[in-house]
């Protein structure tokens, strides 16, 4: 493959995710400070503040990033779509591509010859733990989706499947 396919980050989708995160952080704060709420609701409120606060920070960073969200070229798939992204996934390491749906969100699973090689690329221990959980739960540490991309899932699936078949035939 001589061409390079670049899919940009959708600023609109990222902005909607930021607004959703703000809403859930506000709900979490309300659950914590409300006198009528039970202790379990206050704990849920704290967890909501932490989780959605984290997604809010990631969303704001993503809003101002300049690089493409996903690049498909002769080397492989380079993923910069979310906080769990590890960069280049080389074609020679990919043994299969699968589609799953979790809570109405479709994901592309990238099955690897050596998952540990990519888990070691994790930027921090949280990312490493998330990748290990994905490996345990879904059989792959790498999941791709169009949540933040300027692309439909169907189009992304077709692009990746076509390029995987093309590059797998040469490998």
Contact map, one row per residue, 1 for C-alpha under 8 A:
111100000000000000000000000000000000000000000000000000000000000000000000110000000000000000000000000000000000000000000000000000000000000000000000000000000000000000000110000
111100000000000000000000000000000000000000000000000000000000000000000000110000000000000000000000000000000000000000000000000000000000000000000000000000000000000000000000000
111110000000000000000000000000000000000000000000000000000000000000000000110000000000000000000000000000000000000000000000000000000000000000000000000000000000000000000000000
111111000000000000000000000000000000000000000000000000000000000000000011110000000000000000000000000000000000000000000000000000000000000000000000000000000000000000000000000
001111100000000000000000000000000000000000000000000000000000000000000011100000000000000000000000000000000000000000000000000000000000000000000000000000000000000000000000000
000111110000000000000000000000000000000000000000000000000000000000011111000000000000000000000000000000000000000000000000000000000000000000000000000000000000000000000000000
000011111000000000000000000000000000000000000000000000000000000000011110000000000000000000000000000000000000000000000000000000000000000000000000000011100000000000000000000
000001111100000000000000000000000000000000000000000000000000000000111100000000000000000000000000000000000000000000000000000000000000000000000000000011000000000000000000000
000000111110010000000000000000000000000000000000000000000000000000011000000000001000000000000000000000000000000000000000000000000000000000000000000111000000000000000000000
000000011111110000000000000000000000000000000000000000000000000000000000000000000000000000000000000000000000000000000000000000000000000000000000000111000000000000000000000
000000001111111000000000000000000000000000000000000000000000001000000000000000000000000000000000000000000000000000000000000000000000000000000000000100000000000000000000000
000000000111111100000000000000000000000000000000000000000000000000000000000000000000000000000000000000000000000000000000000000000000000000000000000000000000000000000000000
000000000111111110000000000000000000000000000000000000000000000000000000000000000000000000000000000000000000000000000000000000000000000000000000001110000000000000000000000
000000001111111111000000000000000000000000000000000000000010011000000000000000000000000000000000000000000000000000000000000000000000000000000000000100000000000000000000000
000000000011111111100000000000000000000000000000000000000010001000000000000000000000000000000000000000000000000000000000000000000000000000000000000000000000000000000000000
000000000001111111110000000000000000000000000000000000000000000000000000000000000000000000000000000000000000000000000000000000000000000000000000000000000000000000000000000
000000000000111111111000000000000000000000000000000000010010000000000000000000000000000000000000000000000000000000000000000000000000000000000000000000000000000000000000000
000000000000011111111100000000000000000000000000000000110011000000000000000000000000000000000000000000000000000000000000000000000000000000000000000000000000000000000000000
000000000000001111111110000000000000000000000000000000000000000000000000000000000000000000000000000000000000000000000000000000000000000000000000000000000000000000000000000
000000000000000111111111000000000000000000000000000000000000000000000000000000000000000000000000000000000000000000000000000000000000000000000000000000000000000000000000000
000000000000000011111111100000000000000000000000000110110000000000000000000000000000000000000000000000000000000000000000000000000000000000000000000000000000000000000000000
000000000000000001111111110000000000000000000000000110010000000000000000000000000000000000000000000000000000000000000000000000000000000000000000000000000000000000000000000
000000000000000000111111111000000000000000000000000000000000000000000000000000000000000000000000000000000000000000000000000000000000000000000000000000000000000000000000000
000000000000000000011111111100000000000000000001100100000000000000000000000000000000000000000000000000000000000000000000000000000000000000000000000000000000000000000000000
000000000000000000001111111110000000000000000001110110000000000000000000000000000000000000000000000000000000000000000000000000000000000000000000000000000000000000000000000
000000000000000000000111111111000000000000000000100000000000000000000000000000000000000000000000000000000000000000000000000000000000000000000000000000000000000000000000000
000000000000000000000011111111100000000000001001000000000000000000000000000000000000000000000000000000000000000000000000000000000000000000000000000000000000000000000000000
000000000000000000000001111111110000000001011111100000000000000000000000000000000000000000000000000000000000000000000000000000000000000000000000000000000000000000000000000
000000000000000000000000111111111000000000001100100000000000000000000000000000000000000000000000000000000000000000000000000000000000000000000000000000000000000000000000000
000000000000000000000000011111111100000000001000000000000000000000000000000000000000000000000000000000000000000000000000000000000000000000000000000000000000000000000000000
000000000000000000000000001111111100100011011000000000000000000000000000000000000000000000000000000000000000000000000000000000000000000000000000000000000000000000000000000
000000000000000000000000000111111100100011101100000000000000000000000000000000000000000000000000000000000000000000000000000000000000000000000000000000000000000000000000000
000000000000000000000000000011111110000001000000000000000000000000000000000000000000000000000000000000000000000000000000000000000000000000000000000000000000000000000000000
000000000000000000000000000001111111100000000000000000000000000000000000000000000000000000000000000000000000000000000000000000000000000000000000000000000000000000000000000
000000000000000000000000000000001111100000000000000000000000000000000000000000000000000000000000000000000000000000000000000000000000000000000000000000000000000000000000000
000000000000000000000000000000000111110000000000000000000000000000000000000000000000000000000000000000000000000000000000000000000000000000000000000000000000000000000000000
000000000000000000000000000000110111111011000000000000000000000000000000000000000000000000000000000000000000000000000000000000000000000000000000000000000000000000000000000
000000000000000000000000000000000001111111000000000000000000000000000000000000000000000000000000000000000000000000000000000000000000000000000000000000000000000000000000000
000000000000000000000000000000000000111111100000000000000000000000000000000000000000000000000000000000000000000000000000000000000000000000000000000000000000000000000000000
000000000000000000000000000000000000011111110000000000000000000000000000000000000000000000000000000000000000000000000000000000000000000000000000000000000000000000000000000
000000000000000000000000000000110000111111111000000000000000000000000000000000000000000000000000000000000000000000000000000000000000000000000000000000000000000000000000000
000000000000000000000000000100111000111111111100000000000000000000000000000000000000000000000000000000000000000000000000000000000000000000000000000000000000000000000000000
000000000000000000000000000000010000001111111110000000000000000000000000000000000000000000000000000000000000000000000000000000000000000000000000000000000000000000000000000
000000000000000000000000000100100000000111111111000000000000000000000000000000000000000000000000000000000000000000000000000000000000000000000000000000000000000000000000000
000000000000000000000000001111110000000011111111100000000000000000000000000000000000000000000000000000000000000000000000000000000000000000000000000000000000000000000000000
000000000000000000000000000110010000000001111111110000000000000000000000000000000000000000000000000000000000000000000000000000000000000000000000000000000000000000000000000
000000000000000000000000000100000000000000111111111000000000000000000000000000000000000000000000000000000000000000000000000000000000000000000000000000000000000000000000000
000000000000000000000001101100000000000000011111111110000000000000000000000000000000000000000000000000000000000000000000000000000000000000000000000000000000000000000000000
000000000000000000000001110110000000000000001111111110000000000000000000000000000000000000000000000000000000000000000000000000000000000000000000000000000000000000000000000
000000000000000000000000100000000000000000000111111111000000000000000000000000000000000000000000000000000000000000000000000000000000000000000000000000000000000000000000000
000000000000000000000000000000000000000000000011111111100000000000000000000000000000000000000000000000000000000000000000000000000000000000000000000000000000000000000000000
000000000000000000001101100000000000000000000001111111110000000000000000000000000000000000000000000000000000000000000000000000000000000000000000000000000000000000000000000
000000000000000000001100100000000000000000000001111111111000000000000000000000000000000000000000000000000000000000000000000000000000000000000000000000000000000000000000000
000000000000000000000000000000000000000000000000011111111100000000000000000000000000000000000000000000000000000000000000000000000000000000000000000000000000000000000000000
000000000000000001001000000000000000000000000000001111111110000000000000000000000000000000000000000000000000000000000000000000000000000000000000000000000000000000000000000
000000000000000011001100000000000000000000000000000111111111000000000000000000000000000000000000000000000000000000000000000000000000000000000000000000000000000000000000000
000000000000000000000000000000000000000000000000000011111111100000000000000000000000000000000000000000000000000000000000000000000000000000000000000000000000000000000000000
000000000000000000000000000000000000000000000000000001111111110000000000000000000110000000000000000000000000000000000000000000000000000000000000000000000000000000000000000
000000000000011011000000000000000000000000000000000000111111111000000000000000000000000000000000000000000000000000000000000000000000000000000000000000000000000000000000000
000000000000000001000000000000000000000000000000000000011111111100000000000000000000000000000000000000000000000000000000000000000000000000000000000000000000000000000000000
000000000000000000000000000000000000000000000000000000001111111110000000000000000000000000000000000000000000000000000000000000000000000000000000000000000000000000000000000
000000000000010000000000000000000000000000000000000000000111111110000000000000000100000000000000000000000000000000000000000000000000000000000000000000000000000000000000000
000000000010011000000000000000000000000000000000000000000011111110000000000000000000000000000000000000000000000000000000000000000000000000000000000000000000000000000000000
000000000000000000000000000000000000000000000000000000000001111111000000000000000000000000000000000000000000000000000000000000000000000000000000000000000000000000000000000
000000000000000000000000000000000000000000000000000000000000111111100000000000000000000000000000000000000000000000000000000000000000000000000000000000000000000000000000000
000000000000000000000000000000000000000000000000000000000000000111110000000000000000000000000000000000000000000000000000000000000000000000000000000000000000000000000000000
000000010000000000000000000000000000000000000000000000000000000011111000000000010000000000000000000000000000000000000000000000000000000000000000000000000000000000000000000
000001111000000000000000000000000000000000000000000000000000000001111110000000010000000000000000000000000000000000000000000000000000000000000000000000000000000000000000000
000001111000000000000000000000000000000000000000000000000000000000111110000000111000000000000000000000000000000000000000000000000000000000000000000110000000000000000000000
000001110000000000000000000000000000000000000000000000000000000000011111000011111000000000000000000000000000000000000000000000000000000000000000000010000000000000000000000
000111100000000000000000000000000000000000000000000000000000000000011111100011100000000000000000000000000000000000000000000000000000000000000000000000000000000000000000000
000111000000000000000000000000000000000000000000000000000000000000000111111111000000000000000000000000000000000000000000000000000000000000000000000000000000000100100000000
111110000000000000000000000000000000000000000000000000000000000000000011111110000000000000000000000000000000000000000000000000000000000000000000000000000000000000000000000
111100000000000000000000000000000000000000000000000000000000000000000001111100000000000000100000000000000000000000000000000000000000000000000000000000000000000000000010000
000000000000000000000000000000000000000000000000000000000000000000000001111110000000000101100000000000000000000000000000000000000000000000000000000000000000000000000000000
000000000000000000000000000000000000000000000000000000000000000000000001111111000000000111100000000000000000000000000000000000000000000000000000000000000000000000000000000
000000000000000000000000000000000000000000000000000000000000000000000111101111100000001111100000000000000000000000000000000000000000000000000000000000000000000000000000000
000000000000000000000000000000000000000000000000000000000000000000000111000111110000011110000000000000000000000000000000000000000000000000000000000000000000000000000000000
000000000000000000000000000000000000000000000000000000000000000000001110000011111000111110000000000000000000000000000000000000000000000000000001000000000000000000000000000
000000000000000000000000000000000000000000000000000000000000000000111100000001111110111000000000000000000000000000000000000000000000000000000000000000000000000000000000000
000000001000000000000000000000000000000000000000000000000000000000001100000000111110100000000000000000000000000000000000000000000000000000000001000110000000000000000000000
000000000000000000000000000000000000000000000000000000000100010000000000000000011111100000000000000000000000000000000000000000000000000000000000000100000000000000000000000
000000000000000000000000000000000000000000000000000000000100000000000000000000011111100000000000000000000000000000000000000000100000000000000000000000000000000000000000000
000000000000000000000000000000000000000000000000000000000000000000000000000000000111110000000000000000000000000000000000010000100110000000000000000000000000000000000000000
000000000000000000000000000000000000000000000000000000000000000000000000000000111111111000000000000000000000000000000000000000000000000000000000000000000000000000000000000
000000000000000000000000000000000000000000000000000000000000000000000000000001110001111110000000000000000000000000000100111000000000000000000000000000000000000000000000000
000000000000000000000000000000000000000000000000000000000000000000000000000011110000111110000000000000000000000000000000000000000000000000000000000000000000000000000000000
000000000000000000000000000000000000000000000000000000000000000000000000001111100000011111000000000000000000000000000000000000000000000000000000000000000000000000000000000
000000000000000000000000000000000000000000000000000000000000000000000000000111100000011111101100000000000000000000000100000000000000000000000000000000000000000000000000000
000000000000000000000000000000000000000000000000000000000000000000000000001110000000000111111100000000000000000000000000000000000000000000000000000000000000000000000000000
000000000000000000000000000000000000000000000000000000000000000000000000011110000000000011111100000000000000000000000000000000000000000000000000000000000000000000010011000
000000000000000000000000000000000000000000000000000000000000000000000000000000000000000001111110000000000000000000000000000000000000000000000000000000000000000000000001001
000000000000000000000000000000000000000000000000000000000000000000000000000000000000000011111110000000000000000111000000000000000000000000000000000000000000000000000000000
000000000000000000000000000000000000000000000000000000000000000000000000000000000000000011111111100000000000011110000000000000000000000000000000000000000000000000000000000
000000000000000000000000000000000000000000000000000000000000000000000000000000000000000000011111100000000000011110000000000000000000000000000000000000000000000000000000000
000000000000000000000000000000000000000000000000000000000000000000000000000000000000000000000111110000000000011100000000000000000000000000000000000000000000000000000000000
000000000000000000000000000000000000000000000000000000000000000000000000000000000000000000000111111000000001111000000000000000000000000000000000000000000000000010010000000
000000000000000000000000000000000000000000000000000000000000000000000000000000000000000000000001111100000001111000000000000000000000000000000000000000000000000000000000000
000000000000000000000000000000000000000000000000000000000000000000000000000000000000000000000000111110000111100000000000000000000000000000000000000000000000000000000000000
000000000000000000000000000000000000000000000000000000000000000000000000000000000000000000000000011111000111100000000000000000000000000000000000000000000000000000000000000
000000000000000000000000000000000000000000000000000000000000000000000000000000000000000000000000001111111110000000000000000000000000000000000000000000000000000000000000000
000000000000000000000000000000000000000000000000000000000000000000000000000000000000000000000000000111111110000000000000000000000000000000000000000000000000000000000000000
000000000000000000000000000000000000000000000000000000000000000000000000000000000000000000000000000011111000000000000000000000000000000000000000000000000000000000000000000
000000000000000000000000000000000000000000000000000000000000000000000000000000000000000000000000000011111100000000000000000000000000000000000000000000000000000000000000000
000000000000000000000000000000000000000000000000000000000000000000000000000000000000000000000000000011111110000000000000000000000000000000000000000000000000000000000000000
000000000000000000000000000000000000000000000000000000000000000000000000000000000000000000000000001111011111000000000000000000000000000000000000100000001000000000000000000
000000000000000000000000000000000000000000000000000000000000000000000000000000000000000000000000001111001111100000000000000000000000000000000011100000000000000000000000000
000000000000000000000000000000000000000000000000000000000000000000000000000000000000000000000000111100000111110000000000000000000000000000000011100000000000100000000000000
000000000000000000000000000000000000000000000000000000000000000000000000000000000000000000000000111100000011111000000000000000000000000001010111000000000000000000000000000
000000000000000000000000000000000000000000000000000000000000000000000000000000000000000000000111110000000001111100000000000000000000000000011111000000000000000000000000000
000000000000000000000000000000000000000000000000000000000000000000000000000000000000000000000111110000000000111110100000000000000000000000111100000000000000000000000000000
000000000000000000000000000000000000000000000000000000000000000000000000000000000000000000001111000000000000011111100000000000000000000000010000000000000000000000000000000
000000000000000000000000000000000000000000000000000000000000000000000000000000000000000000001110000000000000001111100000000000000000000000000000000000000000000000000000000
000000000000000000000000000000000000000000000000000000000000000000000000000000000000000000001000000000000000000111111100000000000000000000000000000000000000000000000000000
000000000000000000000000000000000000000000000000000000000000000000000000000000000000000000000000000000000000001111111110000000000000001000011000000000000000000000000000000
000000000000000000000000000000000000000000000000000000000000000000000000000000000000000000000000000000000000000001111111000000000000000000000000000000000000000000000000000
000000000000000000000000000000000000000000000000000000000000000000000000000000000000000000000000000000000000000001111111100000000000000000000000000000000000000000000000000
000000000000000000000000000000000000000000000000000000000000000000000000000000000000010010000000000000000000000001111111110000000000000000001000000000000000000000000000000
000000000000000000000000000000000000000000000000000000000000000000000000000000000000000000000000000000000000000000111111110000010011000000001000000000000000000000000000000
000000000000000000000000000000000000000000000000000000000000000000000000000000000000000000000000000000000000000000011111110000010000000000000000000000000000000000000000000
000000000000000000000000000000000000000000000000000000000000000000000000000000000000010000000000000000000000000000001111111000000000000000000000000000000000000000000000000
000000000000000000000000000000000000000000000000000000000000000000000000000000000001010000000000000000000000000000000111111110110000000000000000000000000000000000000000000
000000000000000000000000000000000000000000000000000000000000000000000000000000000000010000000000000000000000000000000000111110110000000000000000000000000000000000000000000
000000000000000000000000000000000000000000000000000000000000000000000000000000000000000000000000000000000000000000000000011111110000000000000000000000000000000000000000000
000000000000000000000000000000000000000000000000000000000000000000000000000000000000000000000000000000000000000000000000011111111000000000000000000000000000000000000000000
000000000000000000000000000000000000000000000000000000000000000000000000000000000000000000000000000000000000000000000000000111111100000000000000000000000000000000000000000
000000000000000000000000000000000000000000000000000000000000000000000000000000000011000000000000000000000000000000000000011111111110000000000000000000000000000000000000000
000000000000000000000000000000000000000000000000000000000000000000000000000000000000000000000000000000000000000000000011011111111111000000000000000000000000000000000000000
000000000000000000000000000000000000000000000000000000000000000000000000000000000000000000000000000000000000000000000000000011111111100000000000000000000000000000000000000
000000000000000000000000000000000000000000000000000000000000000000000000000000000001000000000000000000000000000000000000000001111111110000001000000000000000000000000000000
000000000000000000000000000000000000000000000000000000000000000000000000000000000001000000000000000000000000000000000010000000111111111000011100000000000000000000000000000
000000000000000000000000000000000000000000000000000000000000000000000000000000000000000000000000000000000000000000000010000000011111111100001000000000000000000000000000000
000000000000000000000000000000000000000000000000000000000000000000000000000000000000000000000000000000000000000000000000000000001111111110001000000000000000000000000000000
000000000000000000000000000000000000000000000000000000000000000000000000000000000000000000000000000000000000000000000000000000000111111111111110000000000000000000000000000
000000000000000000000000000000000000000000000000000000000000000000000000000000000000000000000000000000000000000000100000000000000011111111111100000000000000000000000000000
000000000000000000000000000000000000000000000000000000000000000000000000000000000000000000000000000000000000000000000000000000000001111111110000000000000000000000000000000
000000000000000000000000000000000000000000000000000000000000000000000000000000000000000000000000000000000000000000000000000000000000111111100000000000000000000000000000000
000000000000000000000000000000000000000000000000000000000000000000000000000000000000000000000000000000000000100000000000000000000000011111111000000000000000000000000000000
000000000000000000000000000000000000000000000000000000000000000000000000000000000000000000000000000000000000001000000000000000000000011111111000000000000000000000000000000
000000000000000000000000000000000000000000000000000000000000000000000000000000000000000000000000000000000000111100100000000000000010011101111110000000000000000000000000000
000000000000000000000000000000000000000000000000000000000000000000000000000000000000000000000000000000000000011000100110000000000111111001111110000000000000000000000000000
000000000000000000000000000000000000000000000000000000000000000000000000000000000000000000000000000000000000111000000000000000000010011000011111000000000000000000000000000
000000000000000000000000000000000000000000000000000000000000000000000000000000000000000000000000000000000011110000000000000000000000010000011111100000000000000000000000000
000000000000000000000000000000000000000000000000000000000000000000000000000000101000000000000000000000000011110000000000000000000000000000000111110000000000000000000000000
000000000000000000000000000000000000000000000000000000000000000000000000000000000000000000000000000000000111000000000000000000000000000000000011111110001000000000000000000
000000000000000000000000000000000000000000000000000000000000000000000000000000000000000000000000000000000000000000000000000000000000000000000001111111111001000000000000000
000000000000100000000000000000000000000000000000000000000000000000000000000000000000000000000000000000000000000000000000000000000000000000000000111110000000000000000000000
000000001110110000000000000000000000000000000000000000000000000000001000000000001100000000000000000000000000000000000000000000000000000000000000111111000000000000000000000
000000111100100000000000000000000000000000000000000000000000000000001100000000001000000000000000000000000000000000000000000000000000000000000000111111110000000000000000000
000000111100000000000000000000000000000000000000000000000000000000000000000000000000000000000000000000000000000000000000000000000000000000000000010111110000000000000000000
000000100000000000000000000000000000000000000000000000000000000000000000000000000000000000000000000000000000000000000000000000000000000000000000010011111011000000000000000
000000000000000000000000000000000000000000000000000000000000000000000000000000000000000000000000000000000000000000000000000000000000000000000000010011111111000000000000000
000000000000000000000000000000000000000000000000000000000000000000000000000000000000000000000000000000000100000000000000000000000000000000000000110000111111100000000000000
000000000000000000000000000000000000000000000000000000000000000000000000000000000000000000000000000000000000000000000000000000000000000000000000000000011111110000000000000
000000000000000000000000000000000000000000000000000000000000000000000000000000000000000000000000000000000000000000000000000000000000000000000000000000111111111000000000000
000000000000000000000000000000000000000000000000000000000000000000000000000000000000000000000000000000000000000000000000000000000000000000000000010000111111111100000000000
000000000000000000000000000000000000000000000000000000000000000000000000000000000000000000000000000000000001000000000000000000000000000000000000000000001111111110000000000
000000000000000000000000000000000000000000000000000000000000000000000000000000000000000000000000000000000000000000000000000000000000000000000000000000000111111111000000000
000000000000000000000000000000000000000000000000000000000000000000000000000000000000000000000000000000000000000000000000000000000000000000000000000000000011111111100000000
000000000000000000000000000000000000000000000000000000000000000000000001000000000000000000000000000000000000000000000000000000000000000000000000000000000001111111110000000
000000000000000000000000000000000000000000000000000000000000000000000000000000000000000000000000100000000000000000000000000000000000000000000000000000000000111111111000000
000000000000000000000000000000000000000000000000000000000000000000000000000000000000000000000000000000000000000000000000000000000000000000000000000000000000011111111100000
000000000000000000000000000000000000000000000000000000000000000000000001000000000000000000000000000000000000000000000000000000000000000000000000000000000000001111111110000
000000000000000000000000000000000000000000000000000000000000000000000000000000000000000000100000100000000000000000000000000000000000000000000000000000000000000111111111000
000000000000000000000000000000000000000000000000000000000000000000000000000000000000000000000000000000000000000000000000000000000000000000000000000000000000000011111111100
100000000000000000000000000000000000000000000000000000000000000000000000000000000000000000000000000000000000000000000000000000000000000000000000000000000000000001111111110
100000000000000000000000000000000000000000000000000000000000000000000000010000000000000000100000000000000000000000000000000000000000000000000000000000000000000000111111111
000000000000000000000000000000000000000000000000000000000000000000000000000000000000000000110000000000000000000000000000000000000000000000000000000000000000000000011111111
000000000000000000000000000000000000000000000000000000000000000000000000000000000000000000000000000000000000000000000000000000000000000000000000000000000000000000001111111
000000000000000000000000000000000000000000000000000000000000000000000000000000000000000000000000000000000000000000000000000000000000000000000000000000000000000000000111111
000000000000000000000000000000000000000000000000000000000000000000000000000000000000000000010000000000000000000000000000000000000000000000000000000000000000000000000011111
